[in-house]
Amino acid sequence: MNDRRVIDLLKKAKTMNISVCDDHGPWGIKVYYAMHNGFIFLLENGSRTLKAIQKNPIVSFSIDLNRPDLFVQGEGKVEILGDPTKLERERGVLLSKVPEDILFINMGNVVLVRLVPERIRVTDMSDEPKKYYADFNLKELNEKEPVKLLRALRPWSFQMSVSAMILGVLLARKIVVPLFLLAILGIIMVHGAFNALSDYFDYINKVDLPNGMGSAGSRVLIDGLVKPRFQLAYSLFLLTASLMIGVYLASARASIIPFIILGLVAGLMYGIPKVGLKWLALGDLGVMLAFGPGIVLGTESLMGAKISTASVLVSVAIGMVIVAVLHANNWRDMEDDKRAGIKTVAILLGEKGSKAYYIALIWLSYALFALAVFLDRTYWPILGSFLTIPWAYRLTKIAMNPKSWKRKILDQQTGFFTALHMYFSIAFMLFALIVLYVV
């Protein structure tokens, strides 16, 4: 396809309109799609659309990404691929782009199909209005190949640990740049190593299944992108490298040794089969201590500041909103975890208790922030996090409604909220420091 903007549109868009014709006349639906030698998507077995395609596989389609200045439409032939749980590569590509489709796969009674376009017509109204047929080949109709070594580490989760470190620096009101930069590198490496190690344990113990997100979205093992032995060796290599950084930082500032030990114990003991924290309903506690006091107070100490009661409260609040992401995942996966022999706080609390626990994690973080400001008035900028209250309210509504489909992706929704919570805190504290020391 010659038009780069068209390629970008096809890769950014997640939905397309499909038009078919059966004995009763024309019929159209909207589907989530990904690209894998064409467009792949799910259809319900026995649906009017699938029946029409089985009789006549030629369909029309349109994709616009809600952009009136550029959209594509065309026609092509649909191939019925089969049960998505048995199609490792195609299923992985689809769920990586459209995790919402997990809901339909788990419901069962769906089939994965591929639309191979024969003609693609472009309407471009961005400058001089023009319409044309695009030149293309099927090799261009593929999602961007994932960087396997990076994806295996779940890099999208690094924002939590890095943000916690930045918050620790702001609480300290001082920064030792070389130590901070080295600590950032170390925390990213160890965070990624523990992510990969946890995913390895989940895979070999069949906790991650093909019809689930798998590895919190990385999917590198359940989709066959990385071999289990390599994943284990890779995670141990990164862990060793990060430990060497930790030893150097501890030699420069001995006060951080307890926090390094806390992080290592929590990370190493989290996913070990049968005896790990996540198997003994202690995973929430381990994550809260490691990501809250462990990183925030450890960074504050690394910068040479004295830890106060107020900073402890802030660190616990951060740990709580991060645990909320974990609990949302465990709440959804209670039945799968029970079958695997895992014990989580969600399982111990049950449906009603998990709901109350989740809501408490979200809202008590605001109370702890307010109490920290009461104890130390110089922390007032952290109240900027209160701007996330509308998001907290939305999450509460989702949690309260067991029929909401968004309950199935509540961990993703909570992750976005947690990031905002930390970003607003950082932004307001950084602004206050700039005004205080620069202006």
Residue pairs with C-beta under 8 A, 6 or more apart in sequence:
1 7
1 120
1 134
1 135
1 136
1 137
1 140
1 141
2 134
2 135
3 122
3 124
3 134
5 70
5 124
6 70
6 72
6 120
6 122
6 134
7 140
9 63
9 65
9 67
9 70
9 71
9 72
10 35
10 63
10 72
10 141
11 35
11 143
11 144
12 65
13 33
13 63
13 64
13 65
14 32
14 33
14 34
14 97
14 98
15 30
15 31
15 32
15 33
15 63
16 30
16 31
16 33
16 39
16 41
16 61
16 62
16 63
17 28
17 29
17 30
17 61
17 62
17 63
18 28
18 29
18 30
18 31
18 49
18 59
18 60
18 61
18 115
19 26
19 27
19 28
19 59
19 60
19 61
19 62
20 26
20 27
20 28
20 49
20 52
20 53
20 56
20 59
20 60
21 27
21 52
21 56
22 48
22 51
22 52
22 55
27 48
27 49
27 52
29 49
31 41
31 42
31 43
32 41
32 42
32 94
32 98
32 100
32 101
33 39
33 40
33 41
33 94
33 98
33 115
34 40
34 41
34 93
34 94
34 96
34 97
34 98
34 143
35 93
35 141
35 142
35 143
36 89
36 90
36 93
36 94
36 114
36 141
36 142
36 143
37 114
37 116
37 138
37 139
37 141
37 142
38 76
38 79
38 114
38 115
38 116
38 117
38 138
38 141
39 61
39 76
39 114
39 115
39 117
39 141
40 81
40 90
40 93
40 94
40 112
40 113
40 114
40 115
41 94
41 112
41 113
41 115
42 84
42 94
42 101
42 104
42 105
42 110
42 111
42 112
42 113
43 49
43 50
43 53
43 110
43 111
43 113
44 50
44 104
44 109
44 110
44 111
45 109
45 110
45 111
46 109
50 80
50 111
50 113
53 59
53 78
53 80
53 113
54 80
57 77
57 78
57 79
58 75
58 76
58 77
58 78
59 75
59 76
59 77
59 78
59 115
60 73
60 74
60 75
61 73
61 74
61 75
61 76
61 115
61 117
62 71
62 72
62 73
62 74
63 71
63 72
63 73
64 70
64 71
64 72
65 71
68 125
69 124
69 125
69 126
70 122
70 123
70 124
70 125
70 126
71 122
71 123
72 120
72 121
72 122
72 123
72 134
73 120
73 121
73 123
74 117
74 118
74 119
74 120
74 121
75 117
75 118
75 119
76 115
76 116
76 117
76 118
76 119
77 115
77 116
77 118
78 113
78 114
78 115
78 116
79 113
79 114
79 115
79 116
80 111
80 113
81 87
81 90
81 111
81 112
81 113
81 114
82 111
82 112
83 111
83 112
84 90
84 91
84 94
84 105
84 110
84 111
84 112
84 211
85 91
85 105
85 210
85 211
87 112
88 210
88 223
88 224
89 223
89 224
90 112
90 114
91 105
91 112
91 210
91 223
92 219
92 222
92 223
92 224
92 225
93 143
94 101
94 112
95 101
95 102
95 105
95 213
95 219
96 143
96 146
96 217
96 219
97 143
99 213
99 217
99 409
99 412
100 409
102 211
102 212
102 213
102 408
103 405
103 408
104 110
105 211
106 211
106 212
116 138
117 136
117 141
119 133
120 133
120 134
120 136
121 131
121 132
121 133
121 134
122 131
122 132
122 133
122 134
123 130
123 131
124 130
124 131
124 132
146 220
146 225
148 220
148 225
148 226
149 234
151 218
151 220
151 225
152 195
152 196
152 199
152 218
152 220
152 225
152 226
152 231
152 234
153 191
153 192
153 193
153 195
153 196
153 218
153 238
154 192
154 195
154 196
154 199
154 215
154 216
154 217
154 218
155 192
156 217
157 191
157 195
157 216
158 188
158 191
158 192
159 419
159 422
160 291
160 322
160 418
160 419
160 422
161 187
161 188
161 191
161 291
161 295
162 184
162 187
162 188
163 419
163 422
163 423
163 426
164 291
164 292
164 295
164 296
164 299
164 315
164 318
164 322
164 422
165 180
165 183
165 184
165 187
165 295
165 296
165 299
166 426
167 296
167 299
167 314
167 318
167 422
167 425
167 426
167 429
168 295
168 296
168 297
168 298
168 299
168 300
168 302
168 303
168 315
169 175
169 180
169 299
169 300
169 303
170 426
170 429
170 430
170 433
171 296
171 300
171 305
171 311
171 314
171 379
171 429
172 299
172 300
172 303
172 304
172 305
173 305
173 433
174 303
174 304
174 305
175 303
176 302
176 303
176 304
179 249
179 252
179 253
179 302
179 303
180 299
180 302
180 303
182 245
182 248
182 249
183 245
183 249
183 299
183 302
185 245
186 242
186 245
186 246
186 249
187 242
187 295
189 238
189 239
189 241
189 242
189 245
190 238
190 239
190 242
190 243
190 246
190 263
190 267
192 235
192 238
193 235
193 236
193 238
193 239
193 242
193 267
194 235
194 239
194 267
194 268
194 270
195 216
195 218
196 231
196 234
196 235
196 238
197 232
197 235
197 236
197 239
197 267
197 268
197 271
198 270
198 271
198 278
199 208
199 215
199 216
199 218
199 220
199 221
199 231
200 221
200 228
200 231
200 232
200 235
200 271
201 207
201 271
201 272
201 273
201 276
202 208
202 215
202 271
203 214
203 215
203 221
203 222
203 228
203 231
204 228
204 273
205 273
205 340
206 340
207 336
207 337
207 340
207 342
208 214
208 215
208 221
208 222
209 222
209 336
210 222
212 222
212 333
212 336
213 219
214 221
214 222
214 223
215 221
215 222
216 329
216 411
219 225
220 226
220 231
221 228
221 231
226 234
243 264
246 260
246 264
249 256
249 260
249 302
250 256
250 257
250 260
253 301
253 302
253 304
255 301
255 302
256 298
256 301
256 302
259 293
259 294
259 295
259 297
259 298
259 301
260 298
262 289
262 290
262 293
262 294
262 298
263 290
263 294
263 295
263 298
266 277
266 286
266 287
266 289
266 290
266 294
267 290
269 275
269 276
269 277
269 286
270 276
270 277
270 278
270 283
270 286
270 287
271 277
271 278
272 279
273 279
274 341
276 283
277 283
277 285
277 286
278 342
278 344
279 341
279 342
279 343
280 343
281 343
281 344
281 345
281 347
281 348
283 326
283 330
283 344
283 345
284 323
284 326
284 327
284 344
284 345
287 319
287 322
287 323
287 326
288 316
288 319
288 320
288 322
288 323
289 319
290 319
291 318
291 319
291 322
291 323
292 315
292 316
292 317
292 318
292 319
292 320
292 322
293 312
293 315
293 316
293 319
295 315
296 311
296 314
296 315
296 318
297 307
297 311
297 312
297 315
300 307
300 311
301 307
308 375
308 376
309 375
310 372
310 373
310 375
310 376
310 379
311 372
311 376
313 368
313 369
313 371
313 372
313 375
314 368
314 369
314 372
314 379
314 382
316 368
317 364
317 365
317 366
317 368
317 369
317 372
318 365
318 421
318 422
320 361
320 364
320 365
320 368
321 361
321 362
321 365
321 414
321 417
321 418
321 421
321 422
322 418
323 361
324 358
324 361
324 362
324 414
324 417
324 418
325 411
325 414
325 415
325 418
326 411
327 345
327 346
327 354
327 357
327 358
327 361
328 358
328 410
328 411
328 413
328 414
329 411
330 337
330 344
330 345
330 346
330 347
331 346
331 354
331 355
331 358
331 410
332 407
332 408
332 410
332 411
333 346
334 344
334 346
334 347
334 354
337 343
337 344
337 346
337 347
338 347
345 354
345 357
346 354
346 357
349 356
349 357
351 402
355 399
355 400
358 399
358 410
359 396
359 399
359 400
362 392
362 395
362 396
362 414
362 417
363 392
363 396
365 385
365 421
366 385
366 386
366 389
366 392
369 382
369 383
369 385
369 386
369 425
370 383
372 379
372 382
373 379
373 380
373 382
373 383
380 432
381 425
381 428
381 429
381 431
381 432
382 425
382 428
382 429
383 428
384 424
384 425
384 427
384 428
384 429
385 421
385 422
385 424
385 425
385 428
387 424
388 417
388 420
388 421
388 424
391 416
391 417
391 420
392 417
394 413
395 410
395 413
395 414
395 417
397 404
398 404
398 406
398 407
398 410
398 413
399 407
399 410
401 407
406 413
